[in-house]
Amino acid sequence: MTAIPKLLGADPLFADGIDLTVVLIVIGKTIAVFVFLLLLVLFYIWFLRKVIADMQNRVGPDNAGPFGILQALADGIKLFFKEQTIPDSADRRMFLLAPYLSLLPAFLAFSIIPIGGVVTIAGHQTYVQLADPQIGILFLLMMSGIGIYGVMLAGWSSGSKYPLLGSVRASAQLLSYEAALGLAIVAVLIQAGTFSTRGIVVQQAWTGSWSGGLGSWPLAQWFLWPTLIAFFIFLVAAVAETNHPPFDLVEAEQELVGGFHTEYSGIRFAIFFLAEFMNLVTMSAIAVTLFLGGPAGPSLGFVAANGWINAWVMPIFWFLAKLLVLLFGTVWIRASLPRLRYDQLMDIGWKYLIEVAFLFAMVSGVFVIARQQDWPVWVYFAAPAGAVAIYAVLYLCIPRRDEITEDIR
Amino acid sequence: MGRFAGFGITFKQMFKPRVTGFYPREKRPKPPRFHGRHVLNRYEDGMEKCIGCELCAGVCPAKCIYVRGADNPPDAPVSPGERYGFVYEINYLRCIHCDLCVEACPTEAITETKLFEFSFSNRDDAIYTKRELVVDDDGRARKQPWELWLDDSENDHTSEWMRATSPSGNAAYEGRVNWSGELGYGVREPERGQSGILRSATGMTAPAPAEPVGLIDEEAADEEAADEEAAH
């Protein structure tokens, strides 16, 4: 009985043992989170198309439902009833499996996101979060690693060359940026001292006491400030990890037809896109959790402190508000930046992001330990200076492209 | 920050007015000389203007018109002349809407409307015969079931367009620009640079059709005149 709470985390739901109510609550939460994520994705697709249309001086979808908000649903229904073709040269079993291999991790990764605060359902206290495993963030990295298989197997099993090229690009790109992503996360983990997403969020919550100092600002608890550099690295790596423009070389239409999903049609094609957008929403939610305090935010003072508004609505509201800001950022990037060349992609990942993320994680670790151990003040200056020096040396050692081409000539 | 300037541009665009037209719901006014599909006109007494001379078919650069004339039955004539258009077909898969047929027609039997929304899912539907082309009793184009135009107002100010030849066929008008209203939608002023004189202004009476009584759209004609003045 004690093994399950450890797996599902420190949720107070399991404090009194597991009975039928608890099981039903868990099932209900699973369905609710799944629906929540699907709705978020549907919303995001509409939001993406509307905002991009705005940025390109167009109108965007406006026929399906009010303001075209049902457009994504309409597309999904249309694709669902389309014919699905399988190439003769395809590896049938892998071909059929691949879309689900990319969809499942996308959903599972979202299950560790703290969406809201602590609520009481049928007498049981529980988190508004599907699971809070102690390995939380590691679970995210696992899932994002498995997600690569969907893309890779889809391209490989299609039995066609452009999908194969797309999937080769995908696996190389995802592996490269996985490293930068992980190192950026490490900076936060060092600050938080825990893998649990709930634990990370709780540490960023404002205590509510205003003493006038800079440290007691409502947003000062966010890990965004001590890990600002890691935040930007995380954003770039997350955009690359989700194959979002300007890193969408996996499906570069001018070069690869449709990339890894060229041979897919009908609902399986739609599932790839669903997974891609799910990944994007999940990554944004992870960024909110790690850097922006997740659902933590001021509650309304003029209603009961423990009423349903402050327990249910406000945390979810803050979560969605922060999420929306990041999602807007992804759309903005998509509308503004042209696609990178493949060598530029690899350059950014390997030559710059990983080094900076790695050095920043080390400096960040020195800071945390120095604070705990009361190390002398000069350490706070020596550590970043050392990191900058190391990076300067590395920067000089990095071969420049023009030099390389010079050599070839 | 040069390479991030794009962010500012895209952000600014969000607050600029949209240029999108909501086409099927809102239609923009068509240009005055828009070339749409053809109609075969009739005199106000119901007689067809087409005399089956096949000039339109001869001049058609796309070879999309097929005409066969026949002698008018003496007891029930179809057109005022000796012969009439027995078969008249236009293949809209070939028509390039150059309006040469309209210029060639000696009796103004064929003119172009402003109707262009007539896509078809069947090749046979692309061939318009007399059944589709001949105007209704009120002198307006017949709406076919597969055509998208919503009401007659879409065909307002239809092709009253200038003809450099004498549509009357009268030698007295040789070399003069002569206009007549088509489908009863008024008469246009000559354009700047053209030496034409309006029939109404000269007081000459041409055998070309008088403006049908009761069909003249006063408002449209007024608007037309206003447009012309504005253009000048």
Boltz contact constraints between the chains, C-beta under 6 A:
constraints:
  - contact:
      token1: [A, 54]
      token2: [B, 14]
      max_distance: 6.0
  - contact:
      token1: [A, 55]
      token2: [B, 10]
      max_distance: 6.0
  - contact:
      token1: [A, 55]
      token2: [B, 13]
      max_distance: 6.0
  - contact:
      token1: [A, 55]
      token2: [B, 14]
      max_distance: 6.0
  - contact:
      token1: [A, 57]
      token2: [B, 13]
      max_distance: 6.0
  - contact:
      token1: [A, 57]
      token2: [B, 16]
      max_distance: 6.0
  - contact:
      token1: [A, 57]
      token2: [B, 19]
      max_distance: 6.0
  - contact:
      token1: [A, 58]
      token2: [B, 20]
      max_distance: 6.0
  - contact:
      token1: [A, 59]
      token2: [B, 18]
      max_distance: 6.0
  - contact:
      token1: [A, 59]
      token2: [B, 20]
      max_distance: 6.0
  - contact:
      token1: [A, 335]
      token2: [B, 10]
      max_distance: 6.0
  - contact:
      token1: [A, 336]
      token2: [B, 6]
      max_distance: 6.0
  - contact:
      token1: [A, 336]
      token2: [B, 7]
      max_distance: 6.0
  - contact:
      token1: [A, 336]
      token2: [B, 10]
      max_distance: 6.0
